[in-house]
């Protein structure tokens, strides 16, 4: 299993599309994505609510604590959203010790609310952990003692008895709604091969659950059976991580083949470079280099599997050899310049 983070926009898109399929109930989720290439006029034609409702805008860059960092703007009109985005698009910020430019925003309706709930589902070795709290929002960590958690073993049906500890203290008028919501979200989690899903917070709008903030991770090795369900899904690089030209070249090869070709430069000046067939073996080799005390000398992580053809292996090997034999000071280094293979 490979856990890959997806943008909040895609998490909410999948939730809306498949909640209706699994429960026959449509959640009132609305969201739009803005990047450097977005034409706002075309976006409004596609999502007319943008010009008629008050809005929320925030970066969609795989990092949290956006509200505490002053990166969430509330109750704006579309013109104010455009100004907010223009002032920050492409600007570098530091989050969690990582620096990087903001390239993607999510825009949603502004939803006034009084209640904030927390829901988290995590895939583990023998099942899934589900956590819920009536005290969600940006202060969730300060109220962690109020979070209730259950464990659902693999293959065990999610019954009202299993869910009971999570919703035991809820008022009767909302208890059934939230219990059903947790049940359907858990079914969706399994059906779409999520490995992590968090809503912090979600609220109730006209009696229906509505996620205000959401994070998701998918098992990308399940893409072969979920590509129709996932649709046009994106697996962005972690915030602050930018591909080098050689990494981009291998990534391009990987996208064009049914095989798996992975390549990450860890240390351009490293003296140990690997080219290992098989995902499991490649991890063991890399771990062994570290266990032997040479982690600082490991130049790369590399893995090829799934029966790539001869030409693909040749191109892949050229990249590894070029990087391994490059000038240690980076002058005219094939590992640092764009390849023309």
N, C-alpha and C positions, 0 to 999 in steps of 0.2 A: 504494500500500500504506500502510495506517495501522496502526502497531503499538500495540496496546492491552494493557496489563497486566491479568492476571486474578489472582484470589486463589489461594493455594497449594491451598486446598481444591478449587477447580475444576480446577487443573492435575492434581492427583492423581486426581480423579474421571475426567477424560478419559483419563488414562493407563491406569487400571484397566479402564474400559469398552472402550476400543478396542485395547488390547494383546491382550485375549482375542479380539476380532474378527479381528485381523490375524495373530496367531500361534497361536491356539487354546490359549493358556496363560493361566491366571488368576493374576495377581499378588495376593499376600496383603495388599493395601493396605486399611487401615481408617482412616477419619477422620470427624470430626463437626465441625460449625460451631456456635459459640455467639455470639449477639448479645444485645442488650438485650431483644428480644422472645422469646427462646428459653425454652420451658418444659422444664426439665431432666427432669422425669418423663416427658414425652412423648418427649423425645429418647432416653431410656434404653429406652423401649418399642420405638423404631425401631432403636436400636443397642445391643442388650443387652450387648455386650462392654464397654461403658463401666463397668458395675457389677461386672465380674468380673476385669478386668485392671488392672495398673499402667499409668499414663498419662503422657503428655507434653502440656503446654499451652503455647501461645505466641500472640502477636498475629498476625493474618493481614491486614496493613495495607499491603502492597506496599513495605515497606522491609526491608533486610537487616541483618546484624550483630546479630540479636536475642540470640544467645547471648552475645556479647561485651558486650552492654548489660544483661545480667541480666534479660532478658525471657522466658527459657525456663525452665520448671520441669519437672523430671524425676522419674520414679518416684513419682508421686502416686496416691492413690485418688480416687474421684469427689468425695468431700466436700472434699478438699484442693484439687482443681481448682476447685470452686465458690467456695472462699474466695479463691484466686488471682485468678479472674476478677472477683469482686465488688470486690476491692481496686483493680482497675485499669480496669474498664469505665467508659468515659466520661472517664477522667483524661487530662489533656494531657501529652504527652511531646515531647521534642525529638530528632529523628533527622536527621542530615545537614543541619543548619541549618534544618529545617522543623519547625514545631510543629503538633500536632493531637491530637485525642482518639482513644483506642483504642476502636473500636466493634465489632470482630470478632475472635474467637479461633478457632483450630483445635486440636482435641483428637485425639490419636492414641495407639495402644498404645506403651508404653515398650519399646524393642527393644534389649536388650544386644547389643553387637557388638564385634569387634576390628578389622575391616577397614573402611576408609572410602575410597570411590572418588569421583572427580569426573567429571561429564559435562556438556558444554555444546555446544549447536547454535545457530548464528546464521545467519539468512537474509541473503545479500548480493546484490549486483547481478547477478552472473553464476553464482551457485550458493550453496552453504552451507559454512560452516566447522564442523568437528567437533573438539572438544578433549576429551582424556581424561587422567586422572592416577590413579595408584595411591595418591596422598597427598592425598586430599580432606579436607574438614572445615574448621573455623574458621581453620586456619593455611594455607589454600590460597595466599594471597597471598605468604606467606613461603616457600612451596615452588613458586613459579611456574615455576622453571627445570625442574621435573619434569613440567610439562604438555606433552603432545604434541598437535599440531594438524595436521589434513589439510584439504584443500579439495576438495569434490565439485562439479564443474561441473553446471549445470542439464542434465537429460536423460541424465546418465551413471548407469548402474546401480551400486548400492552392492555391490561384490564383496568377497570375502575379501582379494584383493590390495590393494584400496584401503584396507581396514580394518587391514591387517597392521601398519603403523607404530604404530598406537594400542595394540595389544595384544601387541607383540613381546616385552616383558619380563615378561609375566604368567606365573605358574606354570601348567603344563600342565593341572592339575586344574580350574582355573577359567577358563582362556583361552577355551574354546569357549562357555561360558555367557555370559561378558561380551561376546564378539564377537557372538553372536546377539542379546543384549539391545540393543547399540548399533544393530545392523541394523534391528530391529523398531521401536525408538524413532525412528530416522531416517525410516522409512516412515510412522510415525504422525505425525511432525512435518510431512511433506509432505502427507499425506492430510487433516489437519485445518487446514492453513494456519496453523501456528505460524510466528512470525517469530523467536522466541527461546525456548529451553528450557534450563534448567539444573537439575541435580541435584547438590547439594553439602551433604552427601555422599549417596551410595547405598551400600548394603552387601549382603551375601548372607545370607539367612535360609533355612535348610534347603536350601541350594544354589540358591535363587531370588533374583534381584535385588529389592531393596526400597528405594525412595527415602525417605530420612529428612527431607530438606529439598529443596524444589522451587520453582522460579520459572518462570512462563510468560508469553508474550505472543502474542496472535493478531492476524492481519490482519482487522480488523473489516469491511473492504470485501468479504470473502468470506462474510459472514453469509448472503447470499441462497442459497448452495449448501450451507452447513454447518449451518443452523439445527436440523436434526434430529439431526445428529451432536453438536453442541455442547450441545444441551439447554437448560436454563434457566441460561444463562451470564450473568455479571454483569461489567460493565466499570466498576470503581470509579474515583472521582476519585483523582488522585495524593495521597499522604499530605500532609496540611496544607492541601489545597485544598478550600474549601467554596463551593458555588454561591451566588451572590446570588439574590435573588428573581426578577430579570429573566432571569438565566441559567436558572434552574429553569423559568420560564415557557416559554422557547424550547425547552428540553430536553423539556418535556412535549408541545409541538407536534411536535417531531421524532419522538417515540415513537409518535405517532398517525397519521403520514403515511408514505407510501412514498417521499416526497422526502427531501432532506437539508437540515436547518436547523441551523446551528451558530452560537453566539454566546458570546463570552468577553469580559468587561470587563477590560481591561488597566490603564486609568487613568481613573477616573470624572471627573477634572478635565481630561482630554485635550481638545485642540481639533480633532483629526482623527478622524472616525468614518467607517467604510467599510461599504458594503453591496454586496458583489460576488457575481455569479452565477458559480458554478463553483469547485470546490475548488482547482484549479491556479491559476486567475486570482486568487483571494483571497490565496493565499500570495505570489504575485508582487507584488500591490499592497502587502501588508504589508511585504515585504522592501524594496520600492522606497522606501516612506516612511522606513524605517530607513536605507537607503543614502543618502538625501538629507539625513540628519542630524536627522530629526524623530521618532525612535523614542520619545523622552520625551513627545511630544505625541499619540501614537497612543492613542486611547481604547479601541479594541476590535479583536477579530478577528471577522469575520463572513463566513459563506458560505451561500448557498442554491443548491440545484441539484436535479436530478431532477424537474423540472416540478411544483413546488408549485402548488396552485390559487390563485385570486385572493384568497380569504379568508385563506389562510395567509400569502401575501405581504403583505397588508394588516396583519395582526397583527404580522408580523415587522418591517415598516417602522415601525410605531408604536413598537415597543421601541427601535429604533435612533434614531429622531427624539427620543423622550422623553429618552433618555440623553444625546444630543448637546446638547439644549437645557435640561438640568437646571441647577439652581442650583449653581455651582462649589463652594460650601461644603457641599453636600449637604442643605441645609434643604428639606424637603418635596420631595426629589428623586424623581421617578418611577423613576429608575434604581436607587434604593436601597430603595424600599418595594414591598410586594407589589402586583402589578397585579390588577385585576379586569376584565380584558378579556373 
